[in-house]
Amino acid sequence: MATTIEKLINKVPIIREFAKIQEINKGFSQDEKWKIEVRKGKQYFIRVADISQAEHKRVAFDYMKTFKKLGVPVPKPIISLELHEEAKYIEITEFMEGLDGEEVLPTLSSKEQYDVGRNAGEALKVIHSIQPKDVTEVWDSYRLKKYDYYLKEYEKLETKYFTLEATLKYIDSHLHLLKNRPVRFLHDDFHPANLMIHSKKLHAILDFDRYEWGDPVHDFHKIALFTRNISVPFAIGQIHGYFKEDPPRLFWQLYTTYVAMVFISDIIWSVKNTPNSLDKMIARLHTVLDDHEHFTKDIPKWYKDGF
């Protein structure tokens, strides 16, 4: 174990006298993550980040407290603190037993996957009940700035990977739908790898630190990139749990508009962050194109075909 984490632990009384410690190396986050068991037998999850991220992460941590009170399955927040001498920010939550959904869902029956998805959709609906205290920028303006940035980055690429004519045409013809959309708390990384499943049940929603404020429909775009490739029954269940029935057409129009937008940003993110795995990016985006018949259809095939 690195002496650095030992020094940090000694600064936090609740975990100072630990019995076991185990580093967790999953996900793309730059944060250090640890499972710690103290001598009284309690287990905690420790997240260590650079202090420059403290303000943003503390807000997410505080909202986790709110979600816990509202009955959302999240780990119980214990304490967050800044260690200025070490320039580190630390969060401590209860450690949740279970495995992530990406690993567990394929081992469950279709009905069990669907039920977990329904529970996830119900929880997401509660998360989206939180409104900002003030709105500094309207949603459509904020989202279009991100879209324009990634489009310009795409134009700089030597290898384009995809022809975007149909994608851009769909976006342009639906941009007006982004006006006057409600602004709510968004998890912004809601997919099975950030969900813990235990005893075939949804046990916890994790990793709120990428949160932002925006249109609730935007929180569904990870279904297209990741969730539908892991479990179509879960994806359908998530939508049914959220809406209690089939969603309205406006949902699908907005959903597909956001999917078309992240189609472009996923290329840029992959080129910059996972250049050795571009084949995975190309495969999942070909799936997106097939699901939406090259962005000529609002409702994706995986939803219409069911399971």
C-alpha positions as CSV (number, residue, x, y, z in Angstrom):
1,M,0.0,0.0,0.0
2,A,1.3,3.4,-0.9
3,T,2.5,5.5,2.0
4,T,0.5,8.5,0.6
5,I,-2.8,6.8,1.3
6,E,-1.6,5.9,4.8
7,K,-0.8,9.5,5.5
8,L,-4.3,10.6,4.3
9,I,-6.0,7.9,6.4
10,N,-4.2,9.2,9.5
11,K,-5.8,12.6,9.0
12,V,-9.3,11.1,9.1
13,P,-10.3,9.8,12.6
14,I,-13.2,7.6,11.4
15,I,-10.9,5.4,9.4
16,R,-7.6,6.0,11.1
17,E,-7.5,2.6,12.8
18,F,-8.2,0.4,9.8
19,A,-7.9,-3.4,9.7
20,K,-7.9,-3.9,5.9
21,I,-7.6,-1.8,2.9
22,Q,-8.0,-2.6,-0.8
23,E,-7.6,-0.4,-3.8
24,I,-10.4,-0.4,-6.4
25,N,-9.2,0.0,-10.0
26,K,-12.4,0.3,-12.1
27,G,-13.7,3.0,-14.4
28,F,-12.2,5.9,-16.2
29,S,-12.0,8.3,-13.2
30,Q,-8.7,9.7,-12.2
31,D,-9.7,9.5,-8.5
32,E,-8.1,7.0,-6.2
33,K,-10.7,4.6,-4.8
34,W,-10.3,2.3,-1.8
35,K,-12.4,-0.1,0.3
36,I,-11.5,0.2,4.0
37,E,-12.5,-2.0,6.9
38,V,-12.0,-0.6,10.3
39,R,-11.5,-2.7,13.4
40,K,-15.1,-2.5,14.5
41,G,-16.0,-4.4,11.3
42,K,-17.6,-1.5,9.4
43,Q,-16.6,-1.1,5.7
44,Y,-16.2,2.3,4.0
45,F,-15.7,3.4,0.4
46,I,-13.0,6.1,0.1
47,R,-12.6,8.4,-2.9
48,V,-9.5,10.7,-3.1
49,A,-9.3,13.5,-5.6
50,D,-7.3,16.6,-6.3
51,I,-8.4,19.5,-4.2
52,S,-9.1,21.5,-7.3
53,Q,-12.2,19.3,-7.8
54,A,-13.5,19.8,-4.3
55,E,-16.2,22.4,-4.9
56,H,-17.9,20.4,-7.7
57,K,-17.6,17.0,-5.9
58,R,-18.8,18.4,-2.6
59,V,-22.0,19.6,-4.2
60,A,-22.6,16.1,-5.6
61,F,-21.9,14.6,-2.2
62,D,-24.4,16.9,-0.6
63,Y,-27.1,16.0,-3.1
64,M,-26.4,12.3,-2.4
65,K,-27.6,13.1,1.2
66,T,-30.8,14.5,-0.3
67,F,-31.3,11.5,-2.5
68,K,-30.8,9.2,0.4
69,K,-33.6,11.0,2.3
70,L,-35.8,10.7,-0.8
71,G,-35.4,6.9,-0.8
72,V,-33.0,6.7,-3.8
73,P,-30.7,3.7,-3.4
74,V,-27.4,5.5,-3.0
75,P,-24.5,4.7,-0.5
76,K,-24.9,6.5,2.8
77,P,-22.7,9.6,2.7
78,I,-20.5,9.7,5.8
79,I,-18.1,12.7,5.5
80,S,-16.3,14.8,3.0
81,L,-13.3,17.0,3.8
82,E,-10.4,18.9,2.2
83,L,-6.8,18.3,3.2
84,H,-5.1,21.5,2.2
85,E,-1.6,20.5,3.1
86,E,-1.8,17.4,0.9
87,A,-4.0,19.3,-1.7
88,K,-6.5,16.4,-1.6
89,Y,-10.3,16.1,-1.3
90,I,-11.7,13.0,0.4
91,E,-15.2,11.5,0.4
92,I,-16.3,8.6,2.6
93,T,-19.5,6.7,2.1
94,E,-20.7,3.3,3.3
95,F,-19.3,0.4,1.2
96,M,-22.1,-1.3,-0.8
97,E,-22.0,-5.0,-1.4
98,G,-22.7,-6.2,-4.9
99,L,-21.3,-6.2,-8.4
100,D,-21.8,-3.6,-11.1
101,G,-24.7,-4.0,-13.5
102,E,-22.5,-4.5,-16.6
103,E,-21.1,-7.7,-15.0
104,V,-24.3,-9.0,-13.4
105,L,-27.2,-8.2,-15.8
106,P,-26.1,-10.7,-18.5
107,T,-26.3,-13.5,-15.8
108,L,-30.0,-12.7,-15.0
109,S,-33.1,-13.8,-16.7
110,S,-34.8,-11.3,-19.1
111,K,-37.5,-10.6,-16.5
112,E,-35.0,-10.0,-13.7
113,Q,-33.1,-7.6,-16.0
114,Y,-36.3,-5.8,-16.8
115,D,-37.3,-5.5,-13.1
116,V,-33.9,-4.0,-12.2
117,G,-34.3,-1.6,-15.1
118,R,-37.7,-0.5,-13.8
119,N,-36.3,0.1,-10.4
120,A,-33.5,2.2,-11.9
121,G,-36.0,4.2,-14.0
122,E,-38.1,4.9,-10.9
123,A,-35.0,6.1,-9.0
124,L,-33.9,8.3,-11.9
125,K,-37.3,9.9,-11.9
126,V,-36.7,10.9,-8.2
127,I,-33.2,12.2,-9.0
128,H,-34.8,14.4,-11.7
129,S,-37.2,16.0,-9.2
130,I,-34.4,18.2,-7.9
131,Q,-34.4,21.7,-9.5
132,P,-31.5,24.2,-9.4
133,K,-31.7,27.1,-7.1
134,D,-30.9,29.4,-10.0
135,V,-30.3,28.9,-13.7
136,T,-27.2,30.6,-15.0
137,E,-27.7,29.6,-18.6
138,V,-30.7,28.3,-20.5
139,W,-30.5,24.7,-21.5
140,D,-30.6,25.0,-25.3
141,S,-27.8,27.6,-25.3
142,Y,-25.6,25.5,-23.0
143,R,-26.2,22.2,-25.0
144,L,-25.6,23.9,-28.4
145,K,-22.2,25.3,-27.2
146,K,-21.1,21.7,-26.4
147,Y,-22.4,20.4,-29.6
148,D,-20.7,23.2,-31.6
149,Y,-17.4,22.5,-29.8
150,Y,-17.4,18.8,-30.6
151,L,-18.5,19.4,-34.2
152,K,-15.5,21.7,-34.7
153,E,-13.2,19.1,-33.1
154,Y,-14.6,16.5,-35.4
155,E,-13.8,18.7,-38.4
156,K,-10.2,18.8,-37.3
157,L,-9.8,15.0,-37.4
158,E,-7.7,13.5,-40.2
159,T,-9.8,10.4,-40.1
160,K,-13.5,11.1,-39.9
161,Y,-14.7,7.5,-39.2
162,F,-18.3,8.2,-40.2
163,T,-20.3,10.2,-42.7
164,L,-22.4,12.7,-40.6
165,E,-24.8,14.0,-43.2
166,A,-27.9,12.1,-41.9
167,T,-26.8,12.7,-38.3
168,L,-26.5,16.5,-38.8
169,K,-29.7,16.6,-40.7
170,Y,-31.6,15.0,-37.9
171,I,-30.1,17.3,-35.3
172,D,-30.8,20.4,-37.3
173,S,-34.4,19.5,-37.9
174,H,-35.0,18.9,-34.2
175,L,-33.0,21.6,-32.4
176,H,-36.1,23.7,-31.8
177,L,-37.3,21.0,-29.4
178,L,-34.5,22.0,-26.9
179,K,-36.1,25.4,-26.2
180,N,-37.9,25.8,-22.9
181,R,-37.0,22.3,-21.6
182,P,-37.1,21.8,-17.9
183,V,-33.8,21.9,-16.1
184,R,-33.2,19.3,-13.4
185,F,-30.3,17.5,-11.6
186,L,-28.7,15.0,-14.1
187,H,-26.6,12.1,-13.0
188,D,-25.0,12.4,-16.5
189,D,-23.4,8.9,-16.5
190,F,-26.4,6.7,-15.8
191,H,-25.8,3.2,-17.1
192,P,-25.3,-0.3,-15.7
193,A,-21.6,0.1,-14.9
194,N,-22.5,2.7,-12.4
195,L,-25.2,0.6,-10.7
196,M,-24.6,-2.0,-8.0
197,I,-26.8,-5.1,-8.1
198,H,-27.0,-7.4,-5.1
199,S,-29.3,-10.5,-4.8
200,K,-30.7,-9.7,-8.3
201,K,-31.9,-6.3,-7.1
202,L,-30.8,-2.8,-7.7
203,H,-28.7,-2.0,-4.6
204,A,-27.0,1.4,-5.3
205,I,-26.5,4.1,-7.8
206,L,-22.9,5.3,-7.9
207,D,-20.7,8.0,-9.3
208,F,-22.6,11.3,-9.1
209,D,-19.5,13.4,-9.6
210,R,-20.2,14.0,-13.3
211,Y,-23.5,15.6,-12.5
212,E,-24.8,18.6,-14.3
213,W,-28.1,20.5,-14.7
214,G,-30.2,20.1,-17.8
215,D,-33.1,18.4,-19.6
216,P,-34.0,15.1,-17.9
217,V,-34.3,13.3,-21.3
218,H,-30.5,13.9,-21.7
219,D,-29.8,11.5,-18.9
220,F,-31.1,8.6,-21.1
221,H,-28.5,9.0,-23.9
222,K,-26.2,6.4,-22.3
223,I,-28.8,3.8,-23.2
224,A,-27.8,4.1,-26.8
225,L,-24.1,4.0,-26.3
226,F,-23.8,1.4,-23.5
227,T,-26.9,0.1,-21.8
228,R,-28.7,-1.5,-24.9
229,N,-25.5,-3.4,-25.6
230,I,-25.5,-4.8,-22.1
231,S,-29.2,-5.5,-21.6
232,V,-32.1,-4.5,-23.8
233,P,-34.6,-5.7,-21.1
234,F,-33.0,-3.4,-18.6
235,A,-33.1,-0.5,-21.0
236,I,-36.8,-1.0,-21.7
237,G,-37.4,-1.4,-18.0
238,Q,-35.6,1.8,-17.2
239,I,-37.9,3.7,-19.6
240,H,-41.1,2.0,-18.4
241,G,-40.1,2.6,-14.7
242,Y,-39.5,6.2,-15.4
243,F,-42.7,6.9,-17.4
244,K,-44.9,4.1,-16.0
245,E,-45.9,3.3,-19.6
246,D,-44.6,3.9,-23.1
247,P,-43.1,7.3,-23.3
248,P,-44.6,10.1,-25.5
249,R,-43.2,10.8,-29.0
250,L,-41.6,14.0,-27.7
251,F,-39.3,11.9,-25.5
252,W,-38.1,9.8,-28.5
253,Q,-37.5,12.9,-30.6
254,L,-35.5,14.5,-27.9
255,Y,-33.7,11.3,-27.0
256,T,-32.7,10.7,-30.6
257,T,-31.5,14.3,-30.9
258,Y,-29.3,13.9,-27.9
259,V,-28.0,10.5,-29.1
260,A,-27.2,12.1,-32.5
261,M,-25.2,14.9,-30.6
262,V,-23.3,12.4,-28.5
263,F,-22.6,10.3,-31.6
264,I,-20.2,13.1,-32.5
265,S,-18.8,13.7,-29.0
266,D,-18.2,10.0,-28.5
267,I,-15.9,10.0,-31.5
268,I,-13.8,12.9,-30.1
269,W,-13.7,11.5,-26.6
270,S,-12.6,8.1,-27.9
271,V,-9.9,9.5,-30.1
272,K,-8.5,11.6,-27.2
273,N,-8.9,9.2,-24.3
274,T,-8.9,5.6,-25.7
275,P,-7.0,5.7,-29.0
276,N,-6.1,2.1,-28.7
277,S,-9.7,1.0,-28.5
278,L,-11.2,2.8,-31.4
279,D,-12.7,-0.4,-32.7
280,K,-15.0,-0.4,-29.7
281,M,-16.2,3.1,-30.5
282,I,-16.7,2.3,-34.1
283,A,-18.7,-0.9,-33.3
284,R,-21.1,0.9,-30.8
285,L,-21.7,3.8,-33.1
286,H,-22.5,1.4,-36.0
287,T,-25.0,-0.1,-33.6
288,V,-26.5,3.3,-33.0
289,L,-26.8,3.9,-36.7
290,D,-28.5,0.6,-37.2
291,D,-30.9,1.2,-34.2
292,H,-32.1,4.5,-35.7
293,E,-31.8,3.5,-39.4
294,H,-29.1,6.2,-39.9
295,F,-31.2,8.7,-38.0
296,T,-34.3,8.4,-40.0
297,K,-36.3,6.9,-37.1
298,D,-37.0,8.3,-33.7
299,I,-37.8,5.1,-31.9
300,P,-34.8,2.7,-31.9
301,K,-35.2,-0.9,-33.1
302,W,-34.2,-2.4,-29.7
303,Y,-37.3,-0.7,-28.2
304,K,-39.7,-1.6,-30.9
305,D,-38.5,-5.2,-31.1
306,G,-38.7,-5.7,-27.4
307,F,-37.3,-8.9,-25.7
